[in-house]
Amino acid sequence: MAYYGYNRHQLSHRDRVSLRYGGLDEDIRRIFFQLSADDRRSLFCQYENEFGRSKRQYAERTYKKWRNGEVRMSGGVSERLLDFLPPLLPAKTKYDLIETLWTRLQNRETITIRVRPDTGYQKALDLVAATVQEKLKTTIPDAVRSRLSWLSGNDAYAAEQLIKMVLVNRGDIMQREAAIQIRDLFNRFERDNDLGISGSKQIVIGGTTIVITMRPTPFYRRMFAMEKNNSNPQSRALVTHKSTSVPAIQNPNNLLEESIKHLSPEQQSDLMDRAANEALRLQVKEAESRIDISISQAKMDQATDTARDLNKDPMCRYRIETEHEGTRLAVQQGCLAQVLLLIVSPLSLMALGLWL
C-alpha cells in the first residue's frame, strides 16, 4: 500500500509538471532519450555538478528503464531536465522548444462568423487581423520563466520576438488569401444568384480556428436591392478588394528588429540562420497560397458550370460540393423550389426569403 501511494503521488506530480509547461516535458524527455552515448555521458557529468552525485547515479541506473517504459520518470526529474537540458542543446532545437511552448500556451477556440454579400465582407477580414493581434499578446508566464531560467536569457527573448514576427507575416498571407477567396465567393453569389450557392472559409491561426460561412442574400432583400439599384446601376458593381500585398521577405533582419542587439556573436549567427529559414518558409507559404487560390477557383468554376448544365432540366434536383484547403462551395437546386417561386404570393415570397 505504501508503494502504491508513493507511485500515485509521483504520477500526479508529473501530470502537474506537464500541465504547467504545456506538455513541453514530453518533448524534453524525447530529446533526452535520443542523445548519443557521448552526449549523454557529457550531460550526466554536468547533471552531477548541478544536482549532486546521488542524483546522477540514480539517473544513469534508471535511464534504460525510463527509455523502455519500465519505469515512469517522476515529475521531479522531468522538471530538472526541463531547466537543465535546453541550454546544452543546439540553438535550432532550443528555438523549436520555445516555439512549441509559446504555441501551446495559446487559447484554443473556434470562432464562427456568418456574412452575406449585402453586408460586405470587411468584417470577416477584420476578424482575421484582430485574431493575429490577439495572438501577439501571448507571452510565456512569469511563473514559467522563473522556474526555467533559460527562458529569461536574451537569446530566448530574441527567439520569442522572431516567433511573433513570423506569425505577423503568416497572418498577412492568410488575410490576403482569405480576401481573394471571400471576394470570389461573394462575386459568385452576385453573378449566379439564381443558383443555390453557399460557401465557407476556414482559417487556423495559432490555437484559433476561424470559420467564415457565406450565404447569398435572401430573395426578398435582393428584390428590394434591385429596385434601388435600378436608379443607380453603379451600385451593383461586384465586390472588389484592393490588394495590399506584402513583398516576399528578402532580408531576415526585417524579422528581428531590436531583439538581437544583446546577443553574443554566436547567438546572433544562430538566430540569423533561423530567421533565414523562416523567411524561406514564408516565401514557400506565399507561393502555396497562390496555388491554393488558383485550385479553389478552378474547382468552384467547375461546380457552378455543372450546376448550370443541370439547371437545363427543370425536373433535376442536385447538390454539388467542392472543397480545397479550407475553402468550400456548395450548389444545390430542386424543381420544387423553382415551381414555388412562380406561384406564391408576394407576402409568401417574402416569408420564403426569410426562411432561406
BELHUSUL-V249013 format. One record per residue. OMEGA is omega in whole degrees, -180 to 180 (NA if undefined). Layout:
BEGIN
omega: [OMEGA	OMEGA]
END
This chain:
BEGIN
omega: [-180	180	-179	179	179	-179	-180	178	-180	178	-179	177	180	178	178	177	-180	180	-177	-175	175	180	-179	179	178	178	-180	179	179	178	-179	-177	180	180	175	-179	180	179	-180	177	178	179	-179	177	179	177	178	179	-176	-170	176	-174	-176	179	175	-179	178	-178	179	-178	-173	-172	-176	179	175	-175	-178	180	179	178	180	-179	-178	176	180	179	179	-178	176	178	179	-178	-171	-171	-174	180	-180	-175	175	-176	-179	-179	179	178	180	179	179	179	178	180	-178	-179	-177	177	-180	173	178	-178	175	180	178	179	-179	-178	178	-179	-176	177	179	-177	-177	-178	176	179	177	179	178	-179	-179	179	177	-180	179	179	-179	179	-179	176	176	-175	179	-180	178	179	-178	179	179	-172	-177	178	-179	-179	180	-179	177	178	179	178	179	177	177	178	-179	179	177	178	179	-179	177	178	177	180	-180	-178	179	178	180	-180	-179	-175	177	177	-180	178	-180	178	176	177	-179	-175	-176	-175	176	177	179	-174	168	-178	178	177	179	-179	179	179	-177	178	-176	174	178	178	179	180	-175	175	-180	176	179	-173	-177	179	176	180	178	180	-179	179	-180	-177	179	178	-180	-175	-177	-177	179	179	180	179	178	179	178	-177	175	-174	176	-179	179	-176	179	-175	-179	179	-179	-179	-168	180	-175	-168	-176	-173	-174	179	174	179	180	179	178	-180	179	-177	177	176	179	179	178	178	180	179	178	179	178	177	176	178	178	179	178	179	179	179	-180	179	-179	-179	-178	178	178	179	179	176	-179	-179	-179	177	178	179	179	177	-180	-179	178	175	-175	-179	-175	174	-175	170	-179	178	174	-176	174	174	174	178	-175	177	176	177	179	-179	178	-176	-179	180	-179	-180	-179	-178	-178	-170	-176	178	178	-179	178	179	178	179	178	177	177	-179	179	NA]
END
